[in-house]
């Protein structure tokens, strides 16, 4: 595989590195060459995590790795998107968070329905259901829901932190996570339970 001097430096570098590159500059080529190099130096392909943003990118990376290494596509189980990798971690270790396998993932429709059920149960005006769901999602994507609710405390007459707590409790009781929880809970697992075997 033809690589530039800078790409070769990234491939052969040992330890953490930040590689900054623009669109079409060969990031995927460099990353797949790096993985192939790691395999050549004795690392197991099953233990290499390579994260991409889209399924298309993950599939392309696997295809290139098969071509580069001669290994079967099944040897690269951790070439995945962010959500796919985090869901796999959660699926295997959700019991450590109190869930029971199999873990359910709630769709947007199920999330909205659950929020409406909570609002009905607490005699709240359902017209706020959509902005509340958006706020719950934004809180999780901030990485720190508590801090988010310190600055975004209310929607209409409702305290967002109260609704969030009820929503999360209901999800847990239903043995479910929503799409945003996949990243947040996997992060918490890896941070707080660093000795788990992935």
N, CA and C atoms as an extended XYZ file, in Angstrom:
594
Properties=species:S:1:pos:R:3:atomname:S:1:resname:S:1:resid:I:1 pbc="F F F"
N         0.843       -1.185        0.000 N   UNK     1
C         0.000        0.000        0.000 CA  UNK     1
C         0.887        1.247        0.000 C   UNK     1
N         0.610        2.160       -0.930 N   UNK     2
C         1.386        3.398       -1.042 CA  UNK     2
C         0.926        4.398        0.009 C   UNK     2
N         1.858        4.834        0.845 N   UNK     3
C         1.542        5.814        1.876 CA  UNK     3
C         2.547        6.953        1.823 C   UNK     3
N         2.089        8.132        2.206 N   UNK     4
C         2.998        9.276        2.266 CA  UNK     4
C         3.887        9.153        3.511 C   UNK     4
N         4.870       10.029        3.604 N   UNK     5
C         5.766       10.006        4.766 CA  UNK     5
C         4.991       10.225        6.065 C   UNK     5
N         4.027       11.182        6.030 N   UNK     6
C         3.236       11.468        7.231 CA  UNK     6
C         2.345       10.287        7.597 C   UNK     6
N         1.778        9.638        6.569 N   UNK     7
C         0.936        8.469        6.833 CA  UNK     7
C         1.762        7.336        7.433 C   UNK     7
N         2.960        7.120        6.898 N   UNK     8
C         3.841        6.084        7.447 CA  UNK     8
C         4.223        6.371        8.892 C   UNK     8
N         4.420        7.645        9.219 N   UNK     9
C         4.736        8.006       10.599 CA  UNK     9
C         3.585        7.603       11.522 C   UNK     9
N         2.352        7.845       11.077 N   UNK    10
C         1.183        7.486       11.888 CA  UNK    10
C         1.068        5.976       12.034 C   UNK    10
N         1.345        5.243       10.967 N   UNK    11
C         1.241        3.776       10.984 CA  UNK    11
C         2.271        3.182       11.942 C   UNK    11
N         3.486        3.694       11.917 N   UNK    12
C         4.575        3.088       12.691 CA  UNK    12
C         4.715        3.648       14.104 C   UNK    12
N         3.990        4.714       14.399 N   UNK    13
C         4.072        5.329       15.726 CA  UNK    13
C         3.563        4.370       16.798 C   UNK    13
N         4.274        4.315       17.929 N   UNK    14
C         3.850        3.491       19.058 CA  UNK    14
C         3.354        4.419       20.154 C   UNK    14
N         2.166        4.140       20.684 N   UNK    15
C         1.584        4.960       21.742 CA  UNK    15
C         0.523        5.896       21.200 C   UNK    15
N        -0.066        6.690       22.092 N   UNK    16
C        -1.140        7.602       21.683 CA  UNK    16
C        -0.659        8.610       20.647 C   UNK    16
N        -1.549        8.935       19.708 N   UNK    17
C        -1.218        9.930       18.693 CA  UNK    17
C        -2.492       10.607       18.225 C   UNK    17
N        -2.392       11.876       17.914 N   UNK    18
C        -3.497       12.616       17.318 CA  UNK    18
C        -3.120       12.892       15.871 C   UNK    18
N        -3.935       12.370       14.950 N   UNK    19
C        -3.686       12.586       13.528 CA  UNK    19
C        -4.789       13.497       13.002 C   UNK    19
N        -4.419       14.665       12.513 N   UNK    20
C        -5.380       15.628       11.996 CA  UNK    20
C        -5.299       15.609       10.474 C   UNK    20
N        -6.452       15.373        9.828 N   UNK    21
C        -6.453       15.282        8.366 CA  UNK    21
C        -7.813       15.712        7.831 C   UNK    21
N        -7.809       16.294        6.656 N   UNK    22
C        -9.045       16.747        6.028 CA  UNK    22
C        -9.720       15.645        5.222 C   UNK    22
N       -10.854       16.008        4.634 N   UNK    23
C       -11.618       15.060        3.824 CA  UNK    23
C       -10.795       14.616        2.616 C   UNK    23
N       -10.833       13.330        2.327 N   UNK    24
C       -10.157       12.789        1.144 CA  UNK    24
C        -8.649       12.711        1.260 C   UNK    24
N        -8.110       12.844        2.480 N   UNK    25
C        -6.653       12.854        2.645 CA  UNK    25
C        -6.065       11.477        2.928 C   UNK    25
N        -6.927       10.456        3.024 N   UNK    26
C        -6.423        9.098        3.224 CA  UNK    26
C        -6.459        8.616        4.659 C   UNK    26
N        -7.428        9.126        5.435 N   UNK    27
C        -7.521        8.704        6.842 CA  UNK    27
C        -7.829        7.214        6.955 C   UNK    27
N        -8.788        6.738        6.168 N   UNK    28
C        -9.167        5.317        6.242 CA  UNK    28
C        -8.006        4.442        5.798 C   UNK    28
N        -7.301        4.846        4.745 N   UNK    29
C        -6.142        4.087        4.270 CA  UNK    29
C        -5.072        4.008        5.364 C   UNK    29
N        -4.837        5.137        6.038 N   UNK    30
C        -3.831        5.171        7.102 CA  UNK    30
C        -4.252        4.287        8.274 C   UNK    30
N        -5.509        4.373        8.657 N   UNK    31
C        -5.997        3.589        9.790 CA  UNK    31
C        -5.958        2.085        9.496 C   UNK    31
N        -6.364        1.696        8.293 N   UNK    32
C        -6.328        0.265        7.966 CA  UNK    32
C        -4.876       -0.228        7.880 C   UNK    32
N        -3.989        0.607        7.363 N   UNK    33
C        -2.570        0.230        7.327 CA  UNK    33
C        -2.022        0.094        8.743 C   UNK    33
N        -2.460        0.967        9.641 N   UNK    34
C        -2.043        0.908       11.053 CA  UNK    34
C        -2.500       -0.413       11.683 C   UNK    34
N        -3.755       -0.792       11.432 N   UNK    35
C        -4.280       -2.044       11.995 CA  UNK    35
C        -3.519       -3.235       11.429 C   UNK    35
N        -3.275       -3.224       10.119 N   UNK    36
C        -2.506       -4.314        9.495 CA  UNK    36
C        -1.107       -4.398       10.098 C   UNK    36
N        -0.496       -3.231       10.357 N   UNK    37
C         0.843       -3.190       10.962 CA  UNK    37
C         0.805       -3.788       12.376 C   UNK    37
N        -0.221       -3.446       13.142 N   UNK    38
C        -0.357       -4.003       14.493 CA  UNK    38
C        -0.482       -5.524       14.448 C   UNK    38
N        -1.247       -6.020       13.492 N   UNK    39
C        -1.420       -7.470       13.355 CA  UNK    39
C        -0.087       -8.128       12.993 C   UNK    39
N         0.650       -7.495       12.087 N   UNK    40
C         1.968       -8.024       11.686 CA  UNK    40
C         2.934       -8.085       12.875 C   UNK    40
N         2.770       -7.154       13.813 N   UNK    41
C         3.690       -7.125       14.962 CA  UNK    41
C         3.183       -7.965       16.136 C   UNK    41
N         2.103       -8.737       15.913 N   UNK    42
C         1.688       -9.707       16.919 CA  UNK    42
C         0.388       -9.444       17.650 C   UNK    42
N        -0.275       -8.336       17.356 N   UNK    43
C        -1.554       -8.071       18.015 CA  UNK    43
C        -2.660       -8.898       17.368 C   UNK    43
N        -3.591       -9.376       18.190 N   UNK    44
C        -4.718      -10.151       17.681 CA  UNK    44
C        -5.743       -9.211       17.059 C   UNK    44
N        -6.212       -9.492       15.839 N   UNK    45
C        -7.212       -8.613       15.213 CA  UNK    45
C        -8.502       -8.528       16.027 C   UNK    45
N        -8.800       -9.585       16.781 N   UNK    46
C       -10.015       -9.579       17.601 CA  UNK    46
C        -9.936       -8.601       18.768 C   UNK    46
N        -8.726       -8.120       19.075 N   UNK    47
C        -8.533       -7.204       20.204 CA  UNK    47
C        -8.259       -5.770       19.778 C   UNK    47
N        -8.464       -5.474       18.510 N   UNK    48
C        -8.214       -4.116       18.017 CA  UNK    48
C        -9.551       -3.412       17.794 C   UNK    48
N        -9.734       -2.298       18.477 N   UNK    49
C       -10.955       -1.502       18.348 CA  UNK    49
C       -10.708       -0.366       17.362 C   UNK    49
N       -11.527       -0.315       16.319 N   UNK    50
C       -11.449        0.773       15.337 CA  UNK    50
C       -12.850        1.342       15.166 C   UNK    50
N       -13.021        2.589       15.542 N   UNK    51
C       -14.337        3.229       15.568 CA  UNK    51
C       -14.506        4.145       14.358 C   UNK    51
N       -15.672        4.053       13.718 N   UNK    52
C       -16.008        4.955       12.616 CA  UNK    52
C       -17.373        5.574       12.902 C   UNK    52
N       -17.755        6.548       12.076 N   UNK    53
C       -19.042        7.221       12.299 CA  UNK    53
C       -20.206        6.514       11.615 C   UNK    53
N       -19.966        5.842       10.504 N   UNK    54
C       -21.076        5.256        9.749 CA  UNK    54
C       -20.846        3.771        9.485 C   UNK    54
N       -21.944        3.043        9.272 N   UNK    55
C       -21.848        1.630        8.914 CA  UNK    55
C       -21.091        1.461        7.599 C   UNK    55
N       -21.314        2.386        6.677 N   UNK    56
C       -20.633        2.321        5.380 CA  UNK    56
C       -19.112        2.377        5.567 C   UNK    56
N       -18.651        3.275        6.426 N   UNK    57
C       -17.211        3.396        6.691 CA  UNK    57
C       -16.662        2.145        7.364 C   UNK    57
N       -17.423        1.597        8.311 N   UNK    58
C       -16.978        0.379        9.004 CA  UNK    58
C       -16.869       -0.783        8.018 C   UNK    58
N       -17.851       -0.909        7.140 N   UNK    59
C       -17.820       -1.982        6.139 CA  UNK    59
C       -16.641       -1.820        5.185 C   UNK    59
N       -16.382       -0.570        4.790 N   UNK    60
C       -15.261       -0.295        3.888 CA  UNK    60
C       -13.931       -0.622        4.567 C   UNK    60
N       -13.818       -0.276        5.846 N   UNK    61
C       -12.588       -0.559        6.572 CA  UNK    61
C       -12.361       -2.071        6.687 C   UNK    61
N       -13.422       -2.820        6.983 N   UNK    62
C       -13.301       -4.273        7.073 CA  UNK    62
C       -12.886       -4.862        5.726 C   UNK    62
N       -13.499       -4.361        4.649 N   UNK    63
C       -13.162       -4.864        3.307 CA  UNK    63
C       -11.680       -4.639        3.006 C   UNK    63
N       -11.187       -3.457        3.343 N   UNK    64
C        -9.769       -3.159        3.108 CA  UNK    64
C        -8.861       -4.028        3.977 C   UNK    64
N        -9.277       -4.266        5.221 N   UNK    65
C        -8.470       -5.097        6.120 CA  UNK    65
C        -8.397       -6.539        5.632 C   UNK    65
N        -9.509       -7.057        5.109 N   UNK    66
C        -9.510       -8.412        4.536 CA  UNK    66
C        -8.522       -8.470        3.380 C   UNK    66
N        -8.559       -7.441        2.528 N   UNK    67
C        -7.663       -7.383        1.369 CA  UNK    67
C        -6.197       -7.252        1.800 C   UNK    67
N        -5.931       -6.444        2.821 N   UNK    68
C        -4.557       -6.200        3.269 CA  UNK    68
C        -3.946       -7.388        4.011 C   UNK    68
N        -4.771       -8.036        4.846 N   UNK    69
C        -4.222       -9.058        5.746 CA  UNK    69
C        -4.472      -10.490        5.290 C   UNK    69
N        -5.463      -10.676        4.410 N   UNK    70
C        -5.823      -12.031        4.003 CA  UNK    70
C        -6.665      -12.760        5.042 C   UNK    70
N        -7.035      -12.067        6.116 N   UNK    71
C        -7.868      -12.667        7.159 CA  UNK    71
C        -9.342      -12.541        6.795 C   UNK    71
N       -10.176      -13.381        7.396 N   UNK    72
C       -11.616      -13.305        7.116 CA  UNK    72
C       -12.222      -12.109        7.826 C   UNK    72
N       -13.349      -11.654        7.320 N   UNK    73
C       -14.011      -10.468        7.880 CA  UNK    73
C       -14.416      -10.688        9.336 C   UNK    73
N       -14.682      -11.941        9.707 N   UNK    74
C       -15.068      -12.259       11.077 CA  UNK    74
C       -13.967      -12.046       12.101 C   UNK    74
N       -12.719      -11.875       11.611 N   UNK    75
C       -11.590      -11.639       12.531 CA  UNK    75
C       -11.527      -10.191       13.022 C   UNK    75
N       -12.455       -9.343       12.540 N   UNK    76
C       -12.432       -7.915       12.903 CA  UNK    76
C       -13.744       -7.513       13.579 C   UNK    76
N       -14.056       -8.154       14.736 N   UNK    77
C       -15.361       -7.885       15.366 CA  UNK    77
C       -15.492       -6.496       15.972 C   UNK    77
N       -14.375       -5.799       16.185 N   UNK    78
C       -14.434       -4.487       16.832 CA  UNK    78
C       -14.156       -3.333       15.877 C   UNK    78
N       -14.303       -3.601       14.573 N   UNK    79
C       -14.335       -2.498       13.607 CA  UNK    79
C       -15.807       -2.142       13.462 C   UNK    79
N       -16.223       -1.077       14.114 N   UNK    80
C       -17.642       -0.759       14.264 CA  UNK    80
C       -17.868        0.748       14.315 C   UNK    80
N       -19.146        1.122       14.293 N   UNK    81
C       -19.510        2.508       14.579 CA  UNK    81
C       -19.491        2.709       16.096 C   UNK    81
N       -19.537        3.975       16.511 N   UNK    82
C       -19.583        4.278       17.943 CA  UNK    82
C       -20.735        3.542       18.631 C   UNK    82
N       -21.943        3.692       18.072 N   UNK    83
C       -23.109        3.098       18.713 CA  UNK    83
C       -23.055        1.574       18.700 C   UNK    83
N       -22.579        1.006       17.612 N   UNK    84
C       -22.496       -0.451       17.516 CA  UNK    84
C       -21.514       -1.014       18.541 C   UNK    84
N       -20.361       -0.383       18.672 N   UNK    85
C       -19.357       -0.851       19.633 CA  UNK    85
C       -19.867       -0.706       21.068 C   UNK    85
N       -20.463        0.436       21.362 N   UNK    86
C       -20.959        0.665       22.722 CA  UNK    86
C       -22.124       -0.263       23.042 C   UNK    86
N       -22.990       -0.518       22.064 N   UNK    87
C       -24.101       -1.440       22.318 CA  UNK    87
C       -23.577       -2.855       22.572 C   UNK    87
N       -22.550       -3.261       21.840 N   UNK    88
C       -21.973       -4.593       22.060 CA  UNK    88
C       -21.412       -4.711       23.481 C   UNK    88
N       -20.756       -3.661       23.943 N   UNK    89
C       -20.235       -3.647       25.316 CA  UNK    89
C       -21.385       -3.728       26.322 C   UNK    89
N       -22.425       -2.922       26.109 N   UNK    90
C       -23.580       -2.943       27.005 CA  UNK    90
C       -24.282       -4.292       26.992 C   UNK    90
N       -24.441       -4.846       25.808 N   UNK    91
C       -25.138       -6.126       25.674 CA  UNK    91
C       -24.460       -7.212       26.509 C   UNK    91
N       -23.141       -7.207       26.485 N   UNK    92
C       -22.386       -8.242       27.187 CA  UNK    92
C       -22.250       -7.977       28.683 C   UNK    92
N       -22.374       -6.702       29.094 N   UNK    93
C       -22.093       -6.367       30.491 CA  UNK    93
C       -23.216       -5.584       31.166 C   UNK    93
N       -24.406       -5.582       30.576 N   UNK    94
C       -25.500       -4.778       31.141 CA  UNK    94
C       -25.876       -5.222       32.549 C   UNK    94
N       -25.598       -6.478       32.893 N   UNK    95
C       -25.908       -6.968       34.247 CA  UNK    95
C       -25.137       -6.185       35.314 C   UNK    95
N       -23.979       -5.633       34.944 N   UNK    96
C       -23.191       -4.851       35.895 CA  UNK    96
C       -23.868       -3.523       36.232 C   UNK    96
N       -24.830       -3.123       35.401 N   UNK    97
C       -25.591       -1.895       35.643 CA  UNK    97
C       -26.981       -2.201       36.193 C   UNK    97
N       -27.236       -3.496       36.463 N   UNK    98
C       -28.531       -3.885       37.022 CA  UNK    98
C       -29.566       -4.326       36.010 C   UNK    98
N       -29.221       -4.299       34.717 N   UNK    99
C       -30.148       -4.766       33.686 CA  UNK    99
C       -30.062       -6.284       33.549 C   UNK    99
N       -31.072       -6.852       32.887 N   UNK   100
C       -31.060       -8.286       32.615 CA  UNK   100
C       -30.981       -8.481       31.104 C   UNK   100
N       -30.090       -9.347       30.633 N   UNK   101
C       -30.070       -9.631       29.195 CA  UNK   101
C       -31.357      -10.359       28.803 C   UNK   101
N       -31.908      -10.124       27.620 N   UNK   102
C       -31.416       -9.188       26.606 CA  UNK   102
C       -31.914       -7.762       26.862 C   UNK   102
N       -31.048       -6.835       26.611 N   UNK   103
C       -31.338       -5.418       26.794 CA  UNK   103
C       -32.133       -4.907       25.586 C   UNK   103
N       -33.191       -4.148       25.867 N   UNK   104
C       -33.984       -3.566       24.777 CA  UNK   104
C       -33.470       -2.167       24.439 C   UNK   104
N       -33.567       -1.793       23.165 N   UNK   105
C       -33.280       -0.415       22.757 CA  UNK   105
C       -34.589        0.221       22.318 C   UNK   105
N       -34.948        1.318       22.964 N   UNK   106
C       -36.188        2.009       22.624 CA  UNK   106
C       -35.999        2.882       21.388 C   UNK   106
N       -36.970        2.807       20.500 N   UNK   107
C       -36.989        3.655       19.300 CA  UNK   107
C       -37.440        5.059       19.685 C   UNK   107
N       -37.341        5.994       18.748 N   UNK   108
C       -37.835        7.360       18.981 CA  UNK   108
C       -39.314        7.332       19.374 C   UNK   108
N       -40.076        6.492       18.673 N   UNK   109
C       -41.515        6.396       18.952 CA  UNK   109
C       -41.746        5.907       20.386 C   UNK   109
N       -41.012        4.881       20.800 N   UNK   110
C       -41.174        4.343       22.153 CA  UNK   110
C       -40.750        5.354       23.220 C   UNK   110
N       -39.697        6.118       22.929 N   UNK   111
C       -39.265        7.168       23.851 CA  UNK   111
C       -40.372        8.202       24.045 C   UNK   111
N       -40.917        8.668       22.920 N   UNK   112
C       -41.954        9.689       22.971 CA  UNK   112
C       -43.184        9.167       23.722 C   UNK   112
N       -43.531        7.920       23.463 N   UNK   113
C       -44.690        7.297       24.129 CA  UNK   113
C       -44.457        7.221       25.638 C   UNK   113
N       -43.246        6.835       26.041 N   UNK   114
C       -42.923        6.728       27.461 CA  UNK   114
C       -42.985        8.097       28.136 C   UNK   114
N       -42.480        9.117       27.493 N   UNK   115
C       -42.536       10.464       28.065 CA  UNK   115
C       -43.979       10.922       28.207 C   UNK   115
N       -44.823       10.633       27.212 N   UNK   116
C       -46.243       10.995       27.307 CA  UNK   116
C       -46.915       10.251       28.463 C   UNK   116
N       -46.568        8.982       28.648 N   UNK   117
C       -47.138        8.204       29.761 CA  UNK   117
C       -46.767        8.833       31.102 C   UNK   117
N       -45.513        9.273       31.211 N   UNK   118
C       -45.062        9.922       32.447 CA  UNK   118
C       -45.835       11.222       32.672 C   UNK   118
N       -46.025       11.976       31.615 N   UNK   119
C       -46.720       13.255       31.732 CA  UNK   119
C       -48.181       13.054       32.116 C   UNK   119
N       -48.806       12.015       31.569 N   UNK   120
C       -50.193       11.705       31.932 CA  UNK   120
C       -50.268       11.296       33.402 C   UNK   120
N       -49.336       10.434       33.822 N   UNK   121
C       -49.328        9.938       35.205 CA  UNK   121
C       -49.173       11.074       36.207 C   UNK   121
N       -48.461       12.121       35.827 N   UNK   122
C       -48.225       13.239       36.743 CA  UNK   122
C       -49.064       14.468       36.379 C   UNK   122
N       -50.110       14.232       35.571 N   UNK   123
C       -51.060       15.282       35.198 CA  UNK   123
C       -50.363       16.505       34.591 C   UNK   123
N       -49.482       16.229       33.626 N   UNK   124
C       -48.754       17.297       32.934 CA  UNK   124
C       -49.331       17.484       31.533 C   UNK   124
N       -49.213       18.680       31.021 N   UNK   125
C       -49.712       18.995       29.688 CA  UNK   125
C       -48.833       18.312       28.638 C   UNK   125
N       -49.436       17.438       27.820 N   UNK   126
C       -48.666       16.643       26.855 CA  UNK   126
C       -48.095       17.464       25.704 C   UNK   126
N       -48.502       18.719       25.561 N   UNK   127
C       -47.950       19.532       24.467 CA  UNK   127
C       -46.448       19.762       24.640 C   UNK   127
N       -45.949       19.537       25.868 N   UNK   128
C       -44.523       19.710       26.121 CA  UNK   128
C       -43.716       18.425       25.871 C   UNK   128
N       -44.375       17.353       25.461 N   UNK   129
C       -43.697       16.052       25.348 CA  UNK   129
C       -42.518       16.099       24.374 C   UNK   129
N       -42.705       16.704       23.199 N   UNK   130
C       -41.615       16.704       22.205 CA  UNK   130
C       -40.407       17.517       22.680 C   UNK   130
N       -40.597       18.764       23.152 N   UNK   131
C       -39.406       19.507       23.635 CA  UNK   131
C       -38.746       18.850       24.843 C   UNK   131
N       -39.537       18.152       25.657 N   UNK   132
C       -38.944       17.459       26.808 CA  UNK   132
C       -38.084       16.299       26.316 C   UNK   132
N       -38.559       15.543       25.331 N   UNK   133
C       -37.743       14.441       24.794 CA  UNK   133
C       -36.446       14.978       24.195 C   UNK   133
N       -36.534       16.114       23.481 N   UNK   134
C       -35.326       16.734       22.911 CA  UNK   134
C       -34.363       17.149       24.019 C   UNK   134
N       -34.889       17.681       25.122 N   UNK   135
C       -34.036       18.105       26.234 CA  UNK   135
C       -33.370       16.906       26.903 C   UNK   135
N       -34.110       15.803       27.048 N   UNK   136
C       -33.543       14.579       27.621 CA  UNK   136
C       -32.386       14.084       26.752 C   UNK   136
N       -32.591       14.100       25.433 N   UNK   137
C       -31.545       13.678       24.498 CA  UNK   137
C       -30.334       14.607       24.586 C   UNK   137
N       -30.573       15.907       24.612 N   UNK   138
C       -29.472       16.876       24.706 CA  UNK   138
C       -28.693       16.711       26.005 C   UNK   138
N       -29.411       16.421       27.088 N   UNK   139
C       -28.750       16.230       28.386 CA  UNK   139
C       -27.805       15.043       28.326 C   UNK   139
N       -28.248       13.944       27.732 N   UNK   140
C       -27.402       12.754       27.640 CA  UNK   140
C       -26.217       13.002       26.713 C   UNK   140
N       -26.476       13.665       25.589 N   UNK   141
C       -25.399       13.922       24.632 CA  UNK   141
C       -24.387       14.941       25.152 C   UNK   141
N       -24.763       15.702       26.166 N   UNK   142
C       -23.807       16.632       26.784 CA  UNK   142
C       -22.741       15.871       27.568 C   UNK   142
N       -23.053       14.612       27.917 N   UNK   143
C       -22.118       13.813       28.693 CA  UNK   143
C       -22.256       14.004       30.192 C   UNK   143
N       -23.049       15.009       30.602 N   UNK   144
C       -23.228       15.292       32.027 CA  UNK   144
C       -24.642       15.839       32.241 C   UNK   144
N       -25.645       14.933       32.303 N   UNK   145
C       -27.030       15.401       32.443 CA  UNK   145
C       -27.247       16.338       33.627 C   UNK   145
N       -26.611       16.047       34.764 N   UNK   146
C       -26.818       16.902       35.950 CA  UNK   146
C       -26.393       18.341       35.666 C   UNK   146
N       -25.229       18.510       35.066 N   UNK   147
C       -24.754       19.859       34.736 CA  UNK   147
C       -25.660       20.515       33.695 C   UNK   147
N       -26.138       19.721       32.753 N   UNK   148
C       -27.043       20.246       31.722 CA  UNK   148
C       -28.292       20.829       32.380 C   UNK   148
N       -28.853       20.087       33.350 N   UNK   149
C       -30.086       20.548       33.993 CA  UNK   149
C       -29.841       21.712       34.941 C   UNK   149
N       -28.604       21.935       35.327 N   UNK   150
C       -28.287       23.132       36.120 CA  UNK   150
C       -28.486       24.400       35.298 C   UNK   150
N       -28.259       24.303       33.990 N   UNK   151
C       -28.400       25.490       33.127 CA  UNK   151
C       -29.673       25.472       32.285 C   UNK   151
N       -30.279       24.296       32.123 N   UNK   152
C       -31.549       24.164       31.386 CA  UNK   152
C       -32.543       23.512       32.344 C   UNK   152
N       -33.044       24.295       33.274 N   UNK   153
C       -33.772       23.696       34.394 CA  UNK   153
C       -35.243       23.427       34.117 C   UNK   153
N       -35.870       24.196       33.203 N   UNK   154
C       -37.317       24.056       33.033 CA  UNK   154
C       -37.724       24.100       31.561 C   UNK   154
N       -38.822       23.414       31.292 N   UNK   155
C       -39.566       23.617       30.042 CA  UNK   155
C       -41.000       23.880       30.474 C   UNK   155
N       -41.491       25.072       30.135 N   UNK   156
C       -42.804       25.448       30.642 CA  UNK   156
C       -42.767       25.410       32.166 C   UNK   156
N       -43.787       24.824       32.780 N   UNK   157
C       -43.835       24.794       34.246 CA  UNK   157
C       -43.088       23.612       34.864 C   UNK   157
N       -42.412       22.804       34.036 N   UNK   158
C       -41.870       21.545       34.544 CA  UNK   158
C       -40.356       21.594       34.764 C   UNK   158
N       -39.938       21.004       35.881 N   UNK   159
C       -38.508       20.849       36.153 CA  UNK   159
C       -37.996       19.662       35.351 C   UNK   159
N       -37.062       19.909       34.452 N   UNK   160
C       -36.552       18.865       33.564 CA  UNK   160
C       -35.876       17.734       34.327 C   UNK   160
N       -35.157       18.059       35.386 N   UNK   161
C       -34.445       17.024       36.142 CA  UNK   161
C       -35.419       16.009       36.726 C   UNK   161
N       -36.604       16.465       37.166 N   UNK   162
C       -37.611       15.548       37.722 CA  UNK   162
C       -38.129       14.594       36.647 C   UNK   162
N       -38.435       15.142       35.483 N   UNK   163
C       -38.953       14.301       34.397 CA  UNK   163
C       -37.873       13.331       33.934 C   UNK   163
N       -36.645       13.812       33.839 N   UNK   164
C       -35.520       12.958       33.440 CA  UNK   164
C       -35.370       11.777       34.401 C   UNK   164
N       -35.446       12.053       35.697 N   UNK   165
C       -35.306       10.991       36.708 CA  UNK   165
C       -36.414        9.953       36.552 C   UNK   165
N       -37.647       10.420       36.357 N   UNK   166
C       -38.768        9.489       36.170 CA  UNK   166
C       -38.610        8.689       34.876 C   UNK   166
N       -38.160        9.363       33.834 N   UNK   167
C       -37.971        8.697       32.532 CA  UNK   167
C       -36.906        7.599       32.633 C   UNK   167
N       -35.775        7.913       33.256 N   UNK   168
C       -34.699        6.927       33.396 CA  UNK   168
C       -35.130        5.755       34.272 C   UNK   168
N       -35.889        6.040       35.319 N   UNK   169
C       -36.399        4.983       36.199 CA  UNK   169
C       -37.343        4.061       35.414 C   UNK   169
N       -38.200        4.649       34.591 N   UNK   170
C       -39.136        3.851       33.784 CA  UNK   170
C       -38.390        2.997       32.768 C   UNK   170
N       -37.382        3.572       32.132 N   UNK   171
C       -36.573        2.793       31.191 CA  UNK   171
C       -35.939        1.592       31.889 C   UNK   171
N       -35.371        1.847       33.055 N   UNK   172
C       -34.705        0.777       33.804 CA  UNK   172
C       -35.705       -0.325       34.178 C   UNK   172
N       -36.872        0.076       34.621 N   UNK   173
C       -37.899       -0.902       34.993 CA  UNK   173
C       -38.340       -1.742       33.796 C   UNK   173
N       -38.248       -1.169       32.613 N   UNK   174
C       -38.630       -1.887       31.396 CA  UNK   174
C       -37.440       -2.630       30.780 C   UNK   174
N       -36.301       -2.602       31.488 N   UNK   175
C       -35.071       -3.261       31.029 CA  UNK   175
C       -34.657       -2.742       29.643 C   UNK   175
N       -34.696       -1.416       29.512 N   UNK   176
C       -34.455       -0.799       28.211 CA  UNK   176
C       -33.518        0.394       28.339 C   UNK   176
N       -32.900        0.725       27.216 N   UNK   177
C       -32.125        1.953       27.072 CA  UNK   177
C       -32.609        2.647       25.810 C   UNK   177
N       -32.398        3.948       25.736 N   UNK   178
C       -32.673        4.626       24.477 CA  UNK   178
C       -31.354        4.804       23.718 C   UNK   178
N       -31.446        5.335       22.507 N   UNK   179
C       -30.277        5.426       21.633 CA  UNK   179
C       -29.163        6.252       22.280 C   UNK   179
N       -29.533        7.335       22.962 N   UNK   180
C       -28.533        8.196       23.598 CA  UNK   180
C       -27.867        7.516       24.790 C   UNK   180
N       -28.617        6.645       25.471 N   UNK   181
C       -28.053        5.924       26.616 CA  UNK   181
C       -26.943        4.968       26.216 C   UNK   181
N       -26.973        4.503       24.980 N   UNK   182
C       -25.979        3.514       24.546 CA  UNK   182
C       -24.568        4.057       24.773 C   UNK   182
N       -24.327        5.281       24.330 N   UNK   183
C       -22.997        5.879       24.500 CA  UNK   183
C       -22.725        6.234       25.958 C   UNK   183
N       -23.714        6.822       26.620 N   UNK   184
C       -23.533        7.301       27.985 CA  UNK   184
C       -23.265        6.147       28.953 C   UNK   184
N       -24.060        5.087       28.863 N   UNK   185
C       -23.893        3.961       29.789 CA  UNK   185
C       -22.630        3.159       29.496 C   UNK   185
N       -22.283        3.021       28.211 N   UNK   186
C       -21.032        2.322       27.875 CA  UNK   186
C       -19.846        3.109       28.409 C   UNK   186
N       -19.906        4.425       28.292 N   UNK   187
C       -18.841        5.261       28.861 CA  UNK   187
C       -18.721        5.042       30.364 C   UNK   187
N       -19.870        5.017       31.045 N   UNK   188
C       -19.856        4.830       32.496 CA  UNK   188
C       -19.283        3.471       32.872 C   UNK   188
N       -19.649        2.445       32.101 N   UNK   189
C       -19.104        1.107       32.353 CA  UNK   189
C       -17.590        1.101       32.228 C   UNK   189
N       -17.096        1.664       31.149 N   UNK   190
C       -15.655        1.652       30.898 CA  UNK   190
C       -14.904        2.530       31.898 C   UNK   190
N       -15.541        3.586       32.354 N   UNK   191
C       -14.894        4.490       33.319 CA  UNK   191
C       -14.909        3.907       34.720 C   UNK   191
N       -16.058        3.389       35.131 N   UNK   192
C       -16.228        2.978       36.526 CA  UNK   192
C       -15.884        1.514       36.771 C   UNK   192
N       -15.949        0.710       35.718 N   UNK   193
C       -15.672       -0.718       35.862 CA  UNK   193
C       -14.552       -1.098       34.906 C   UNK   193
N       -13.414       -0.449       35.082 N   UNK   194
C       -12.332       -0.561       34.108 CA  UNK   194
C       -11.718       -1.947       34.035 C   UNK   194
N       -12.079       -2.816       34.959 N   UNK   195
C       -11.500       -4.154       34.938 CA  UNK   195
C       -12.348       -5.159       34.173 C   UNK   195
N       -13.484       -4.722       33.582 N   UNK   196
C       -14.293       -5.675       32.847 CA  UNK   196
C       -13.527       -6.158       31.632 C   UNK   196
N       -13.778       -7.399       31.268 N   UNK   197
C       -13.092       -7.990       30.118 CA  UNK   197
C       -13.959       -7.797       28.886 C   UNK   197
N       -13.480       -7.022       27.928 N   UNK   198
C       -14.231       -6.767       26.690 CA  UNK   198
C       -13.775       -7.774       25.639 C   UNK   198
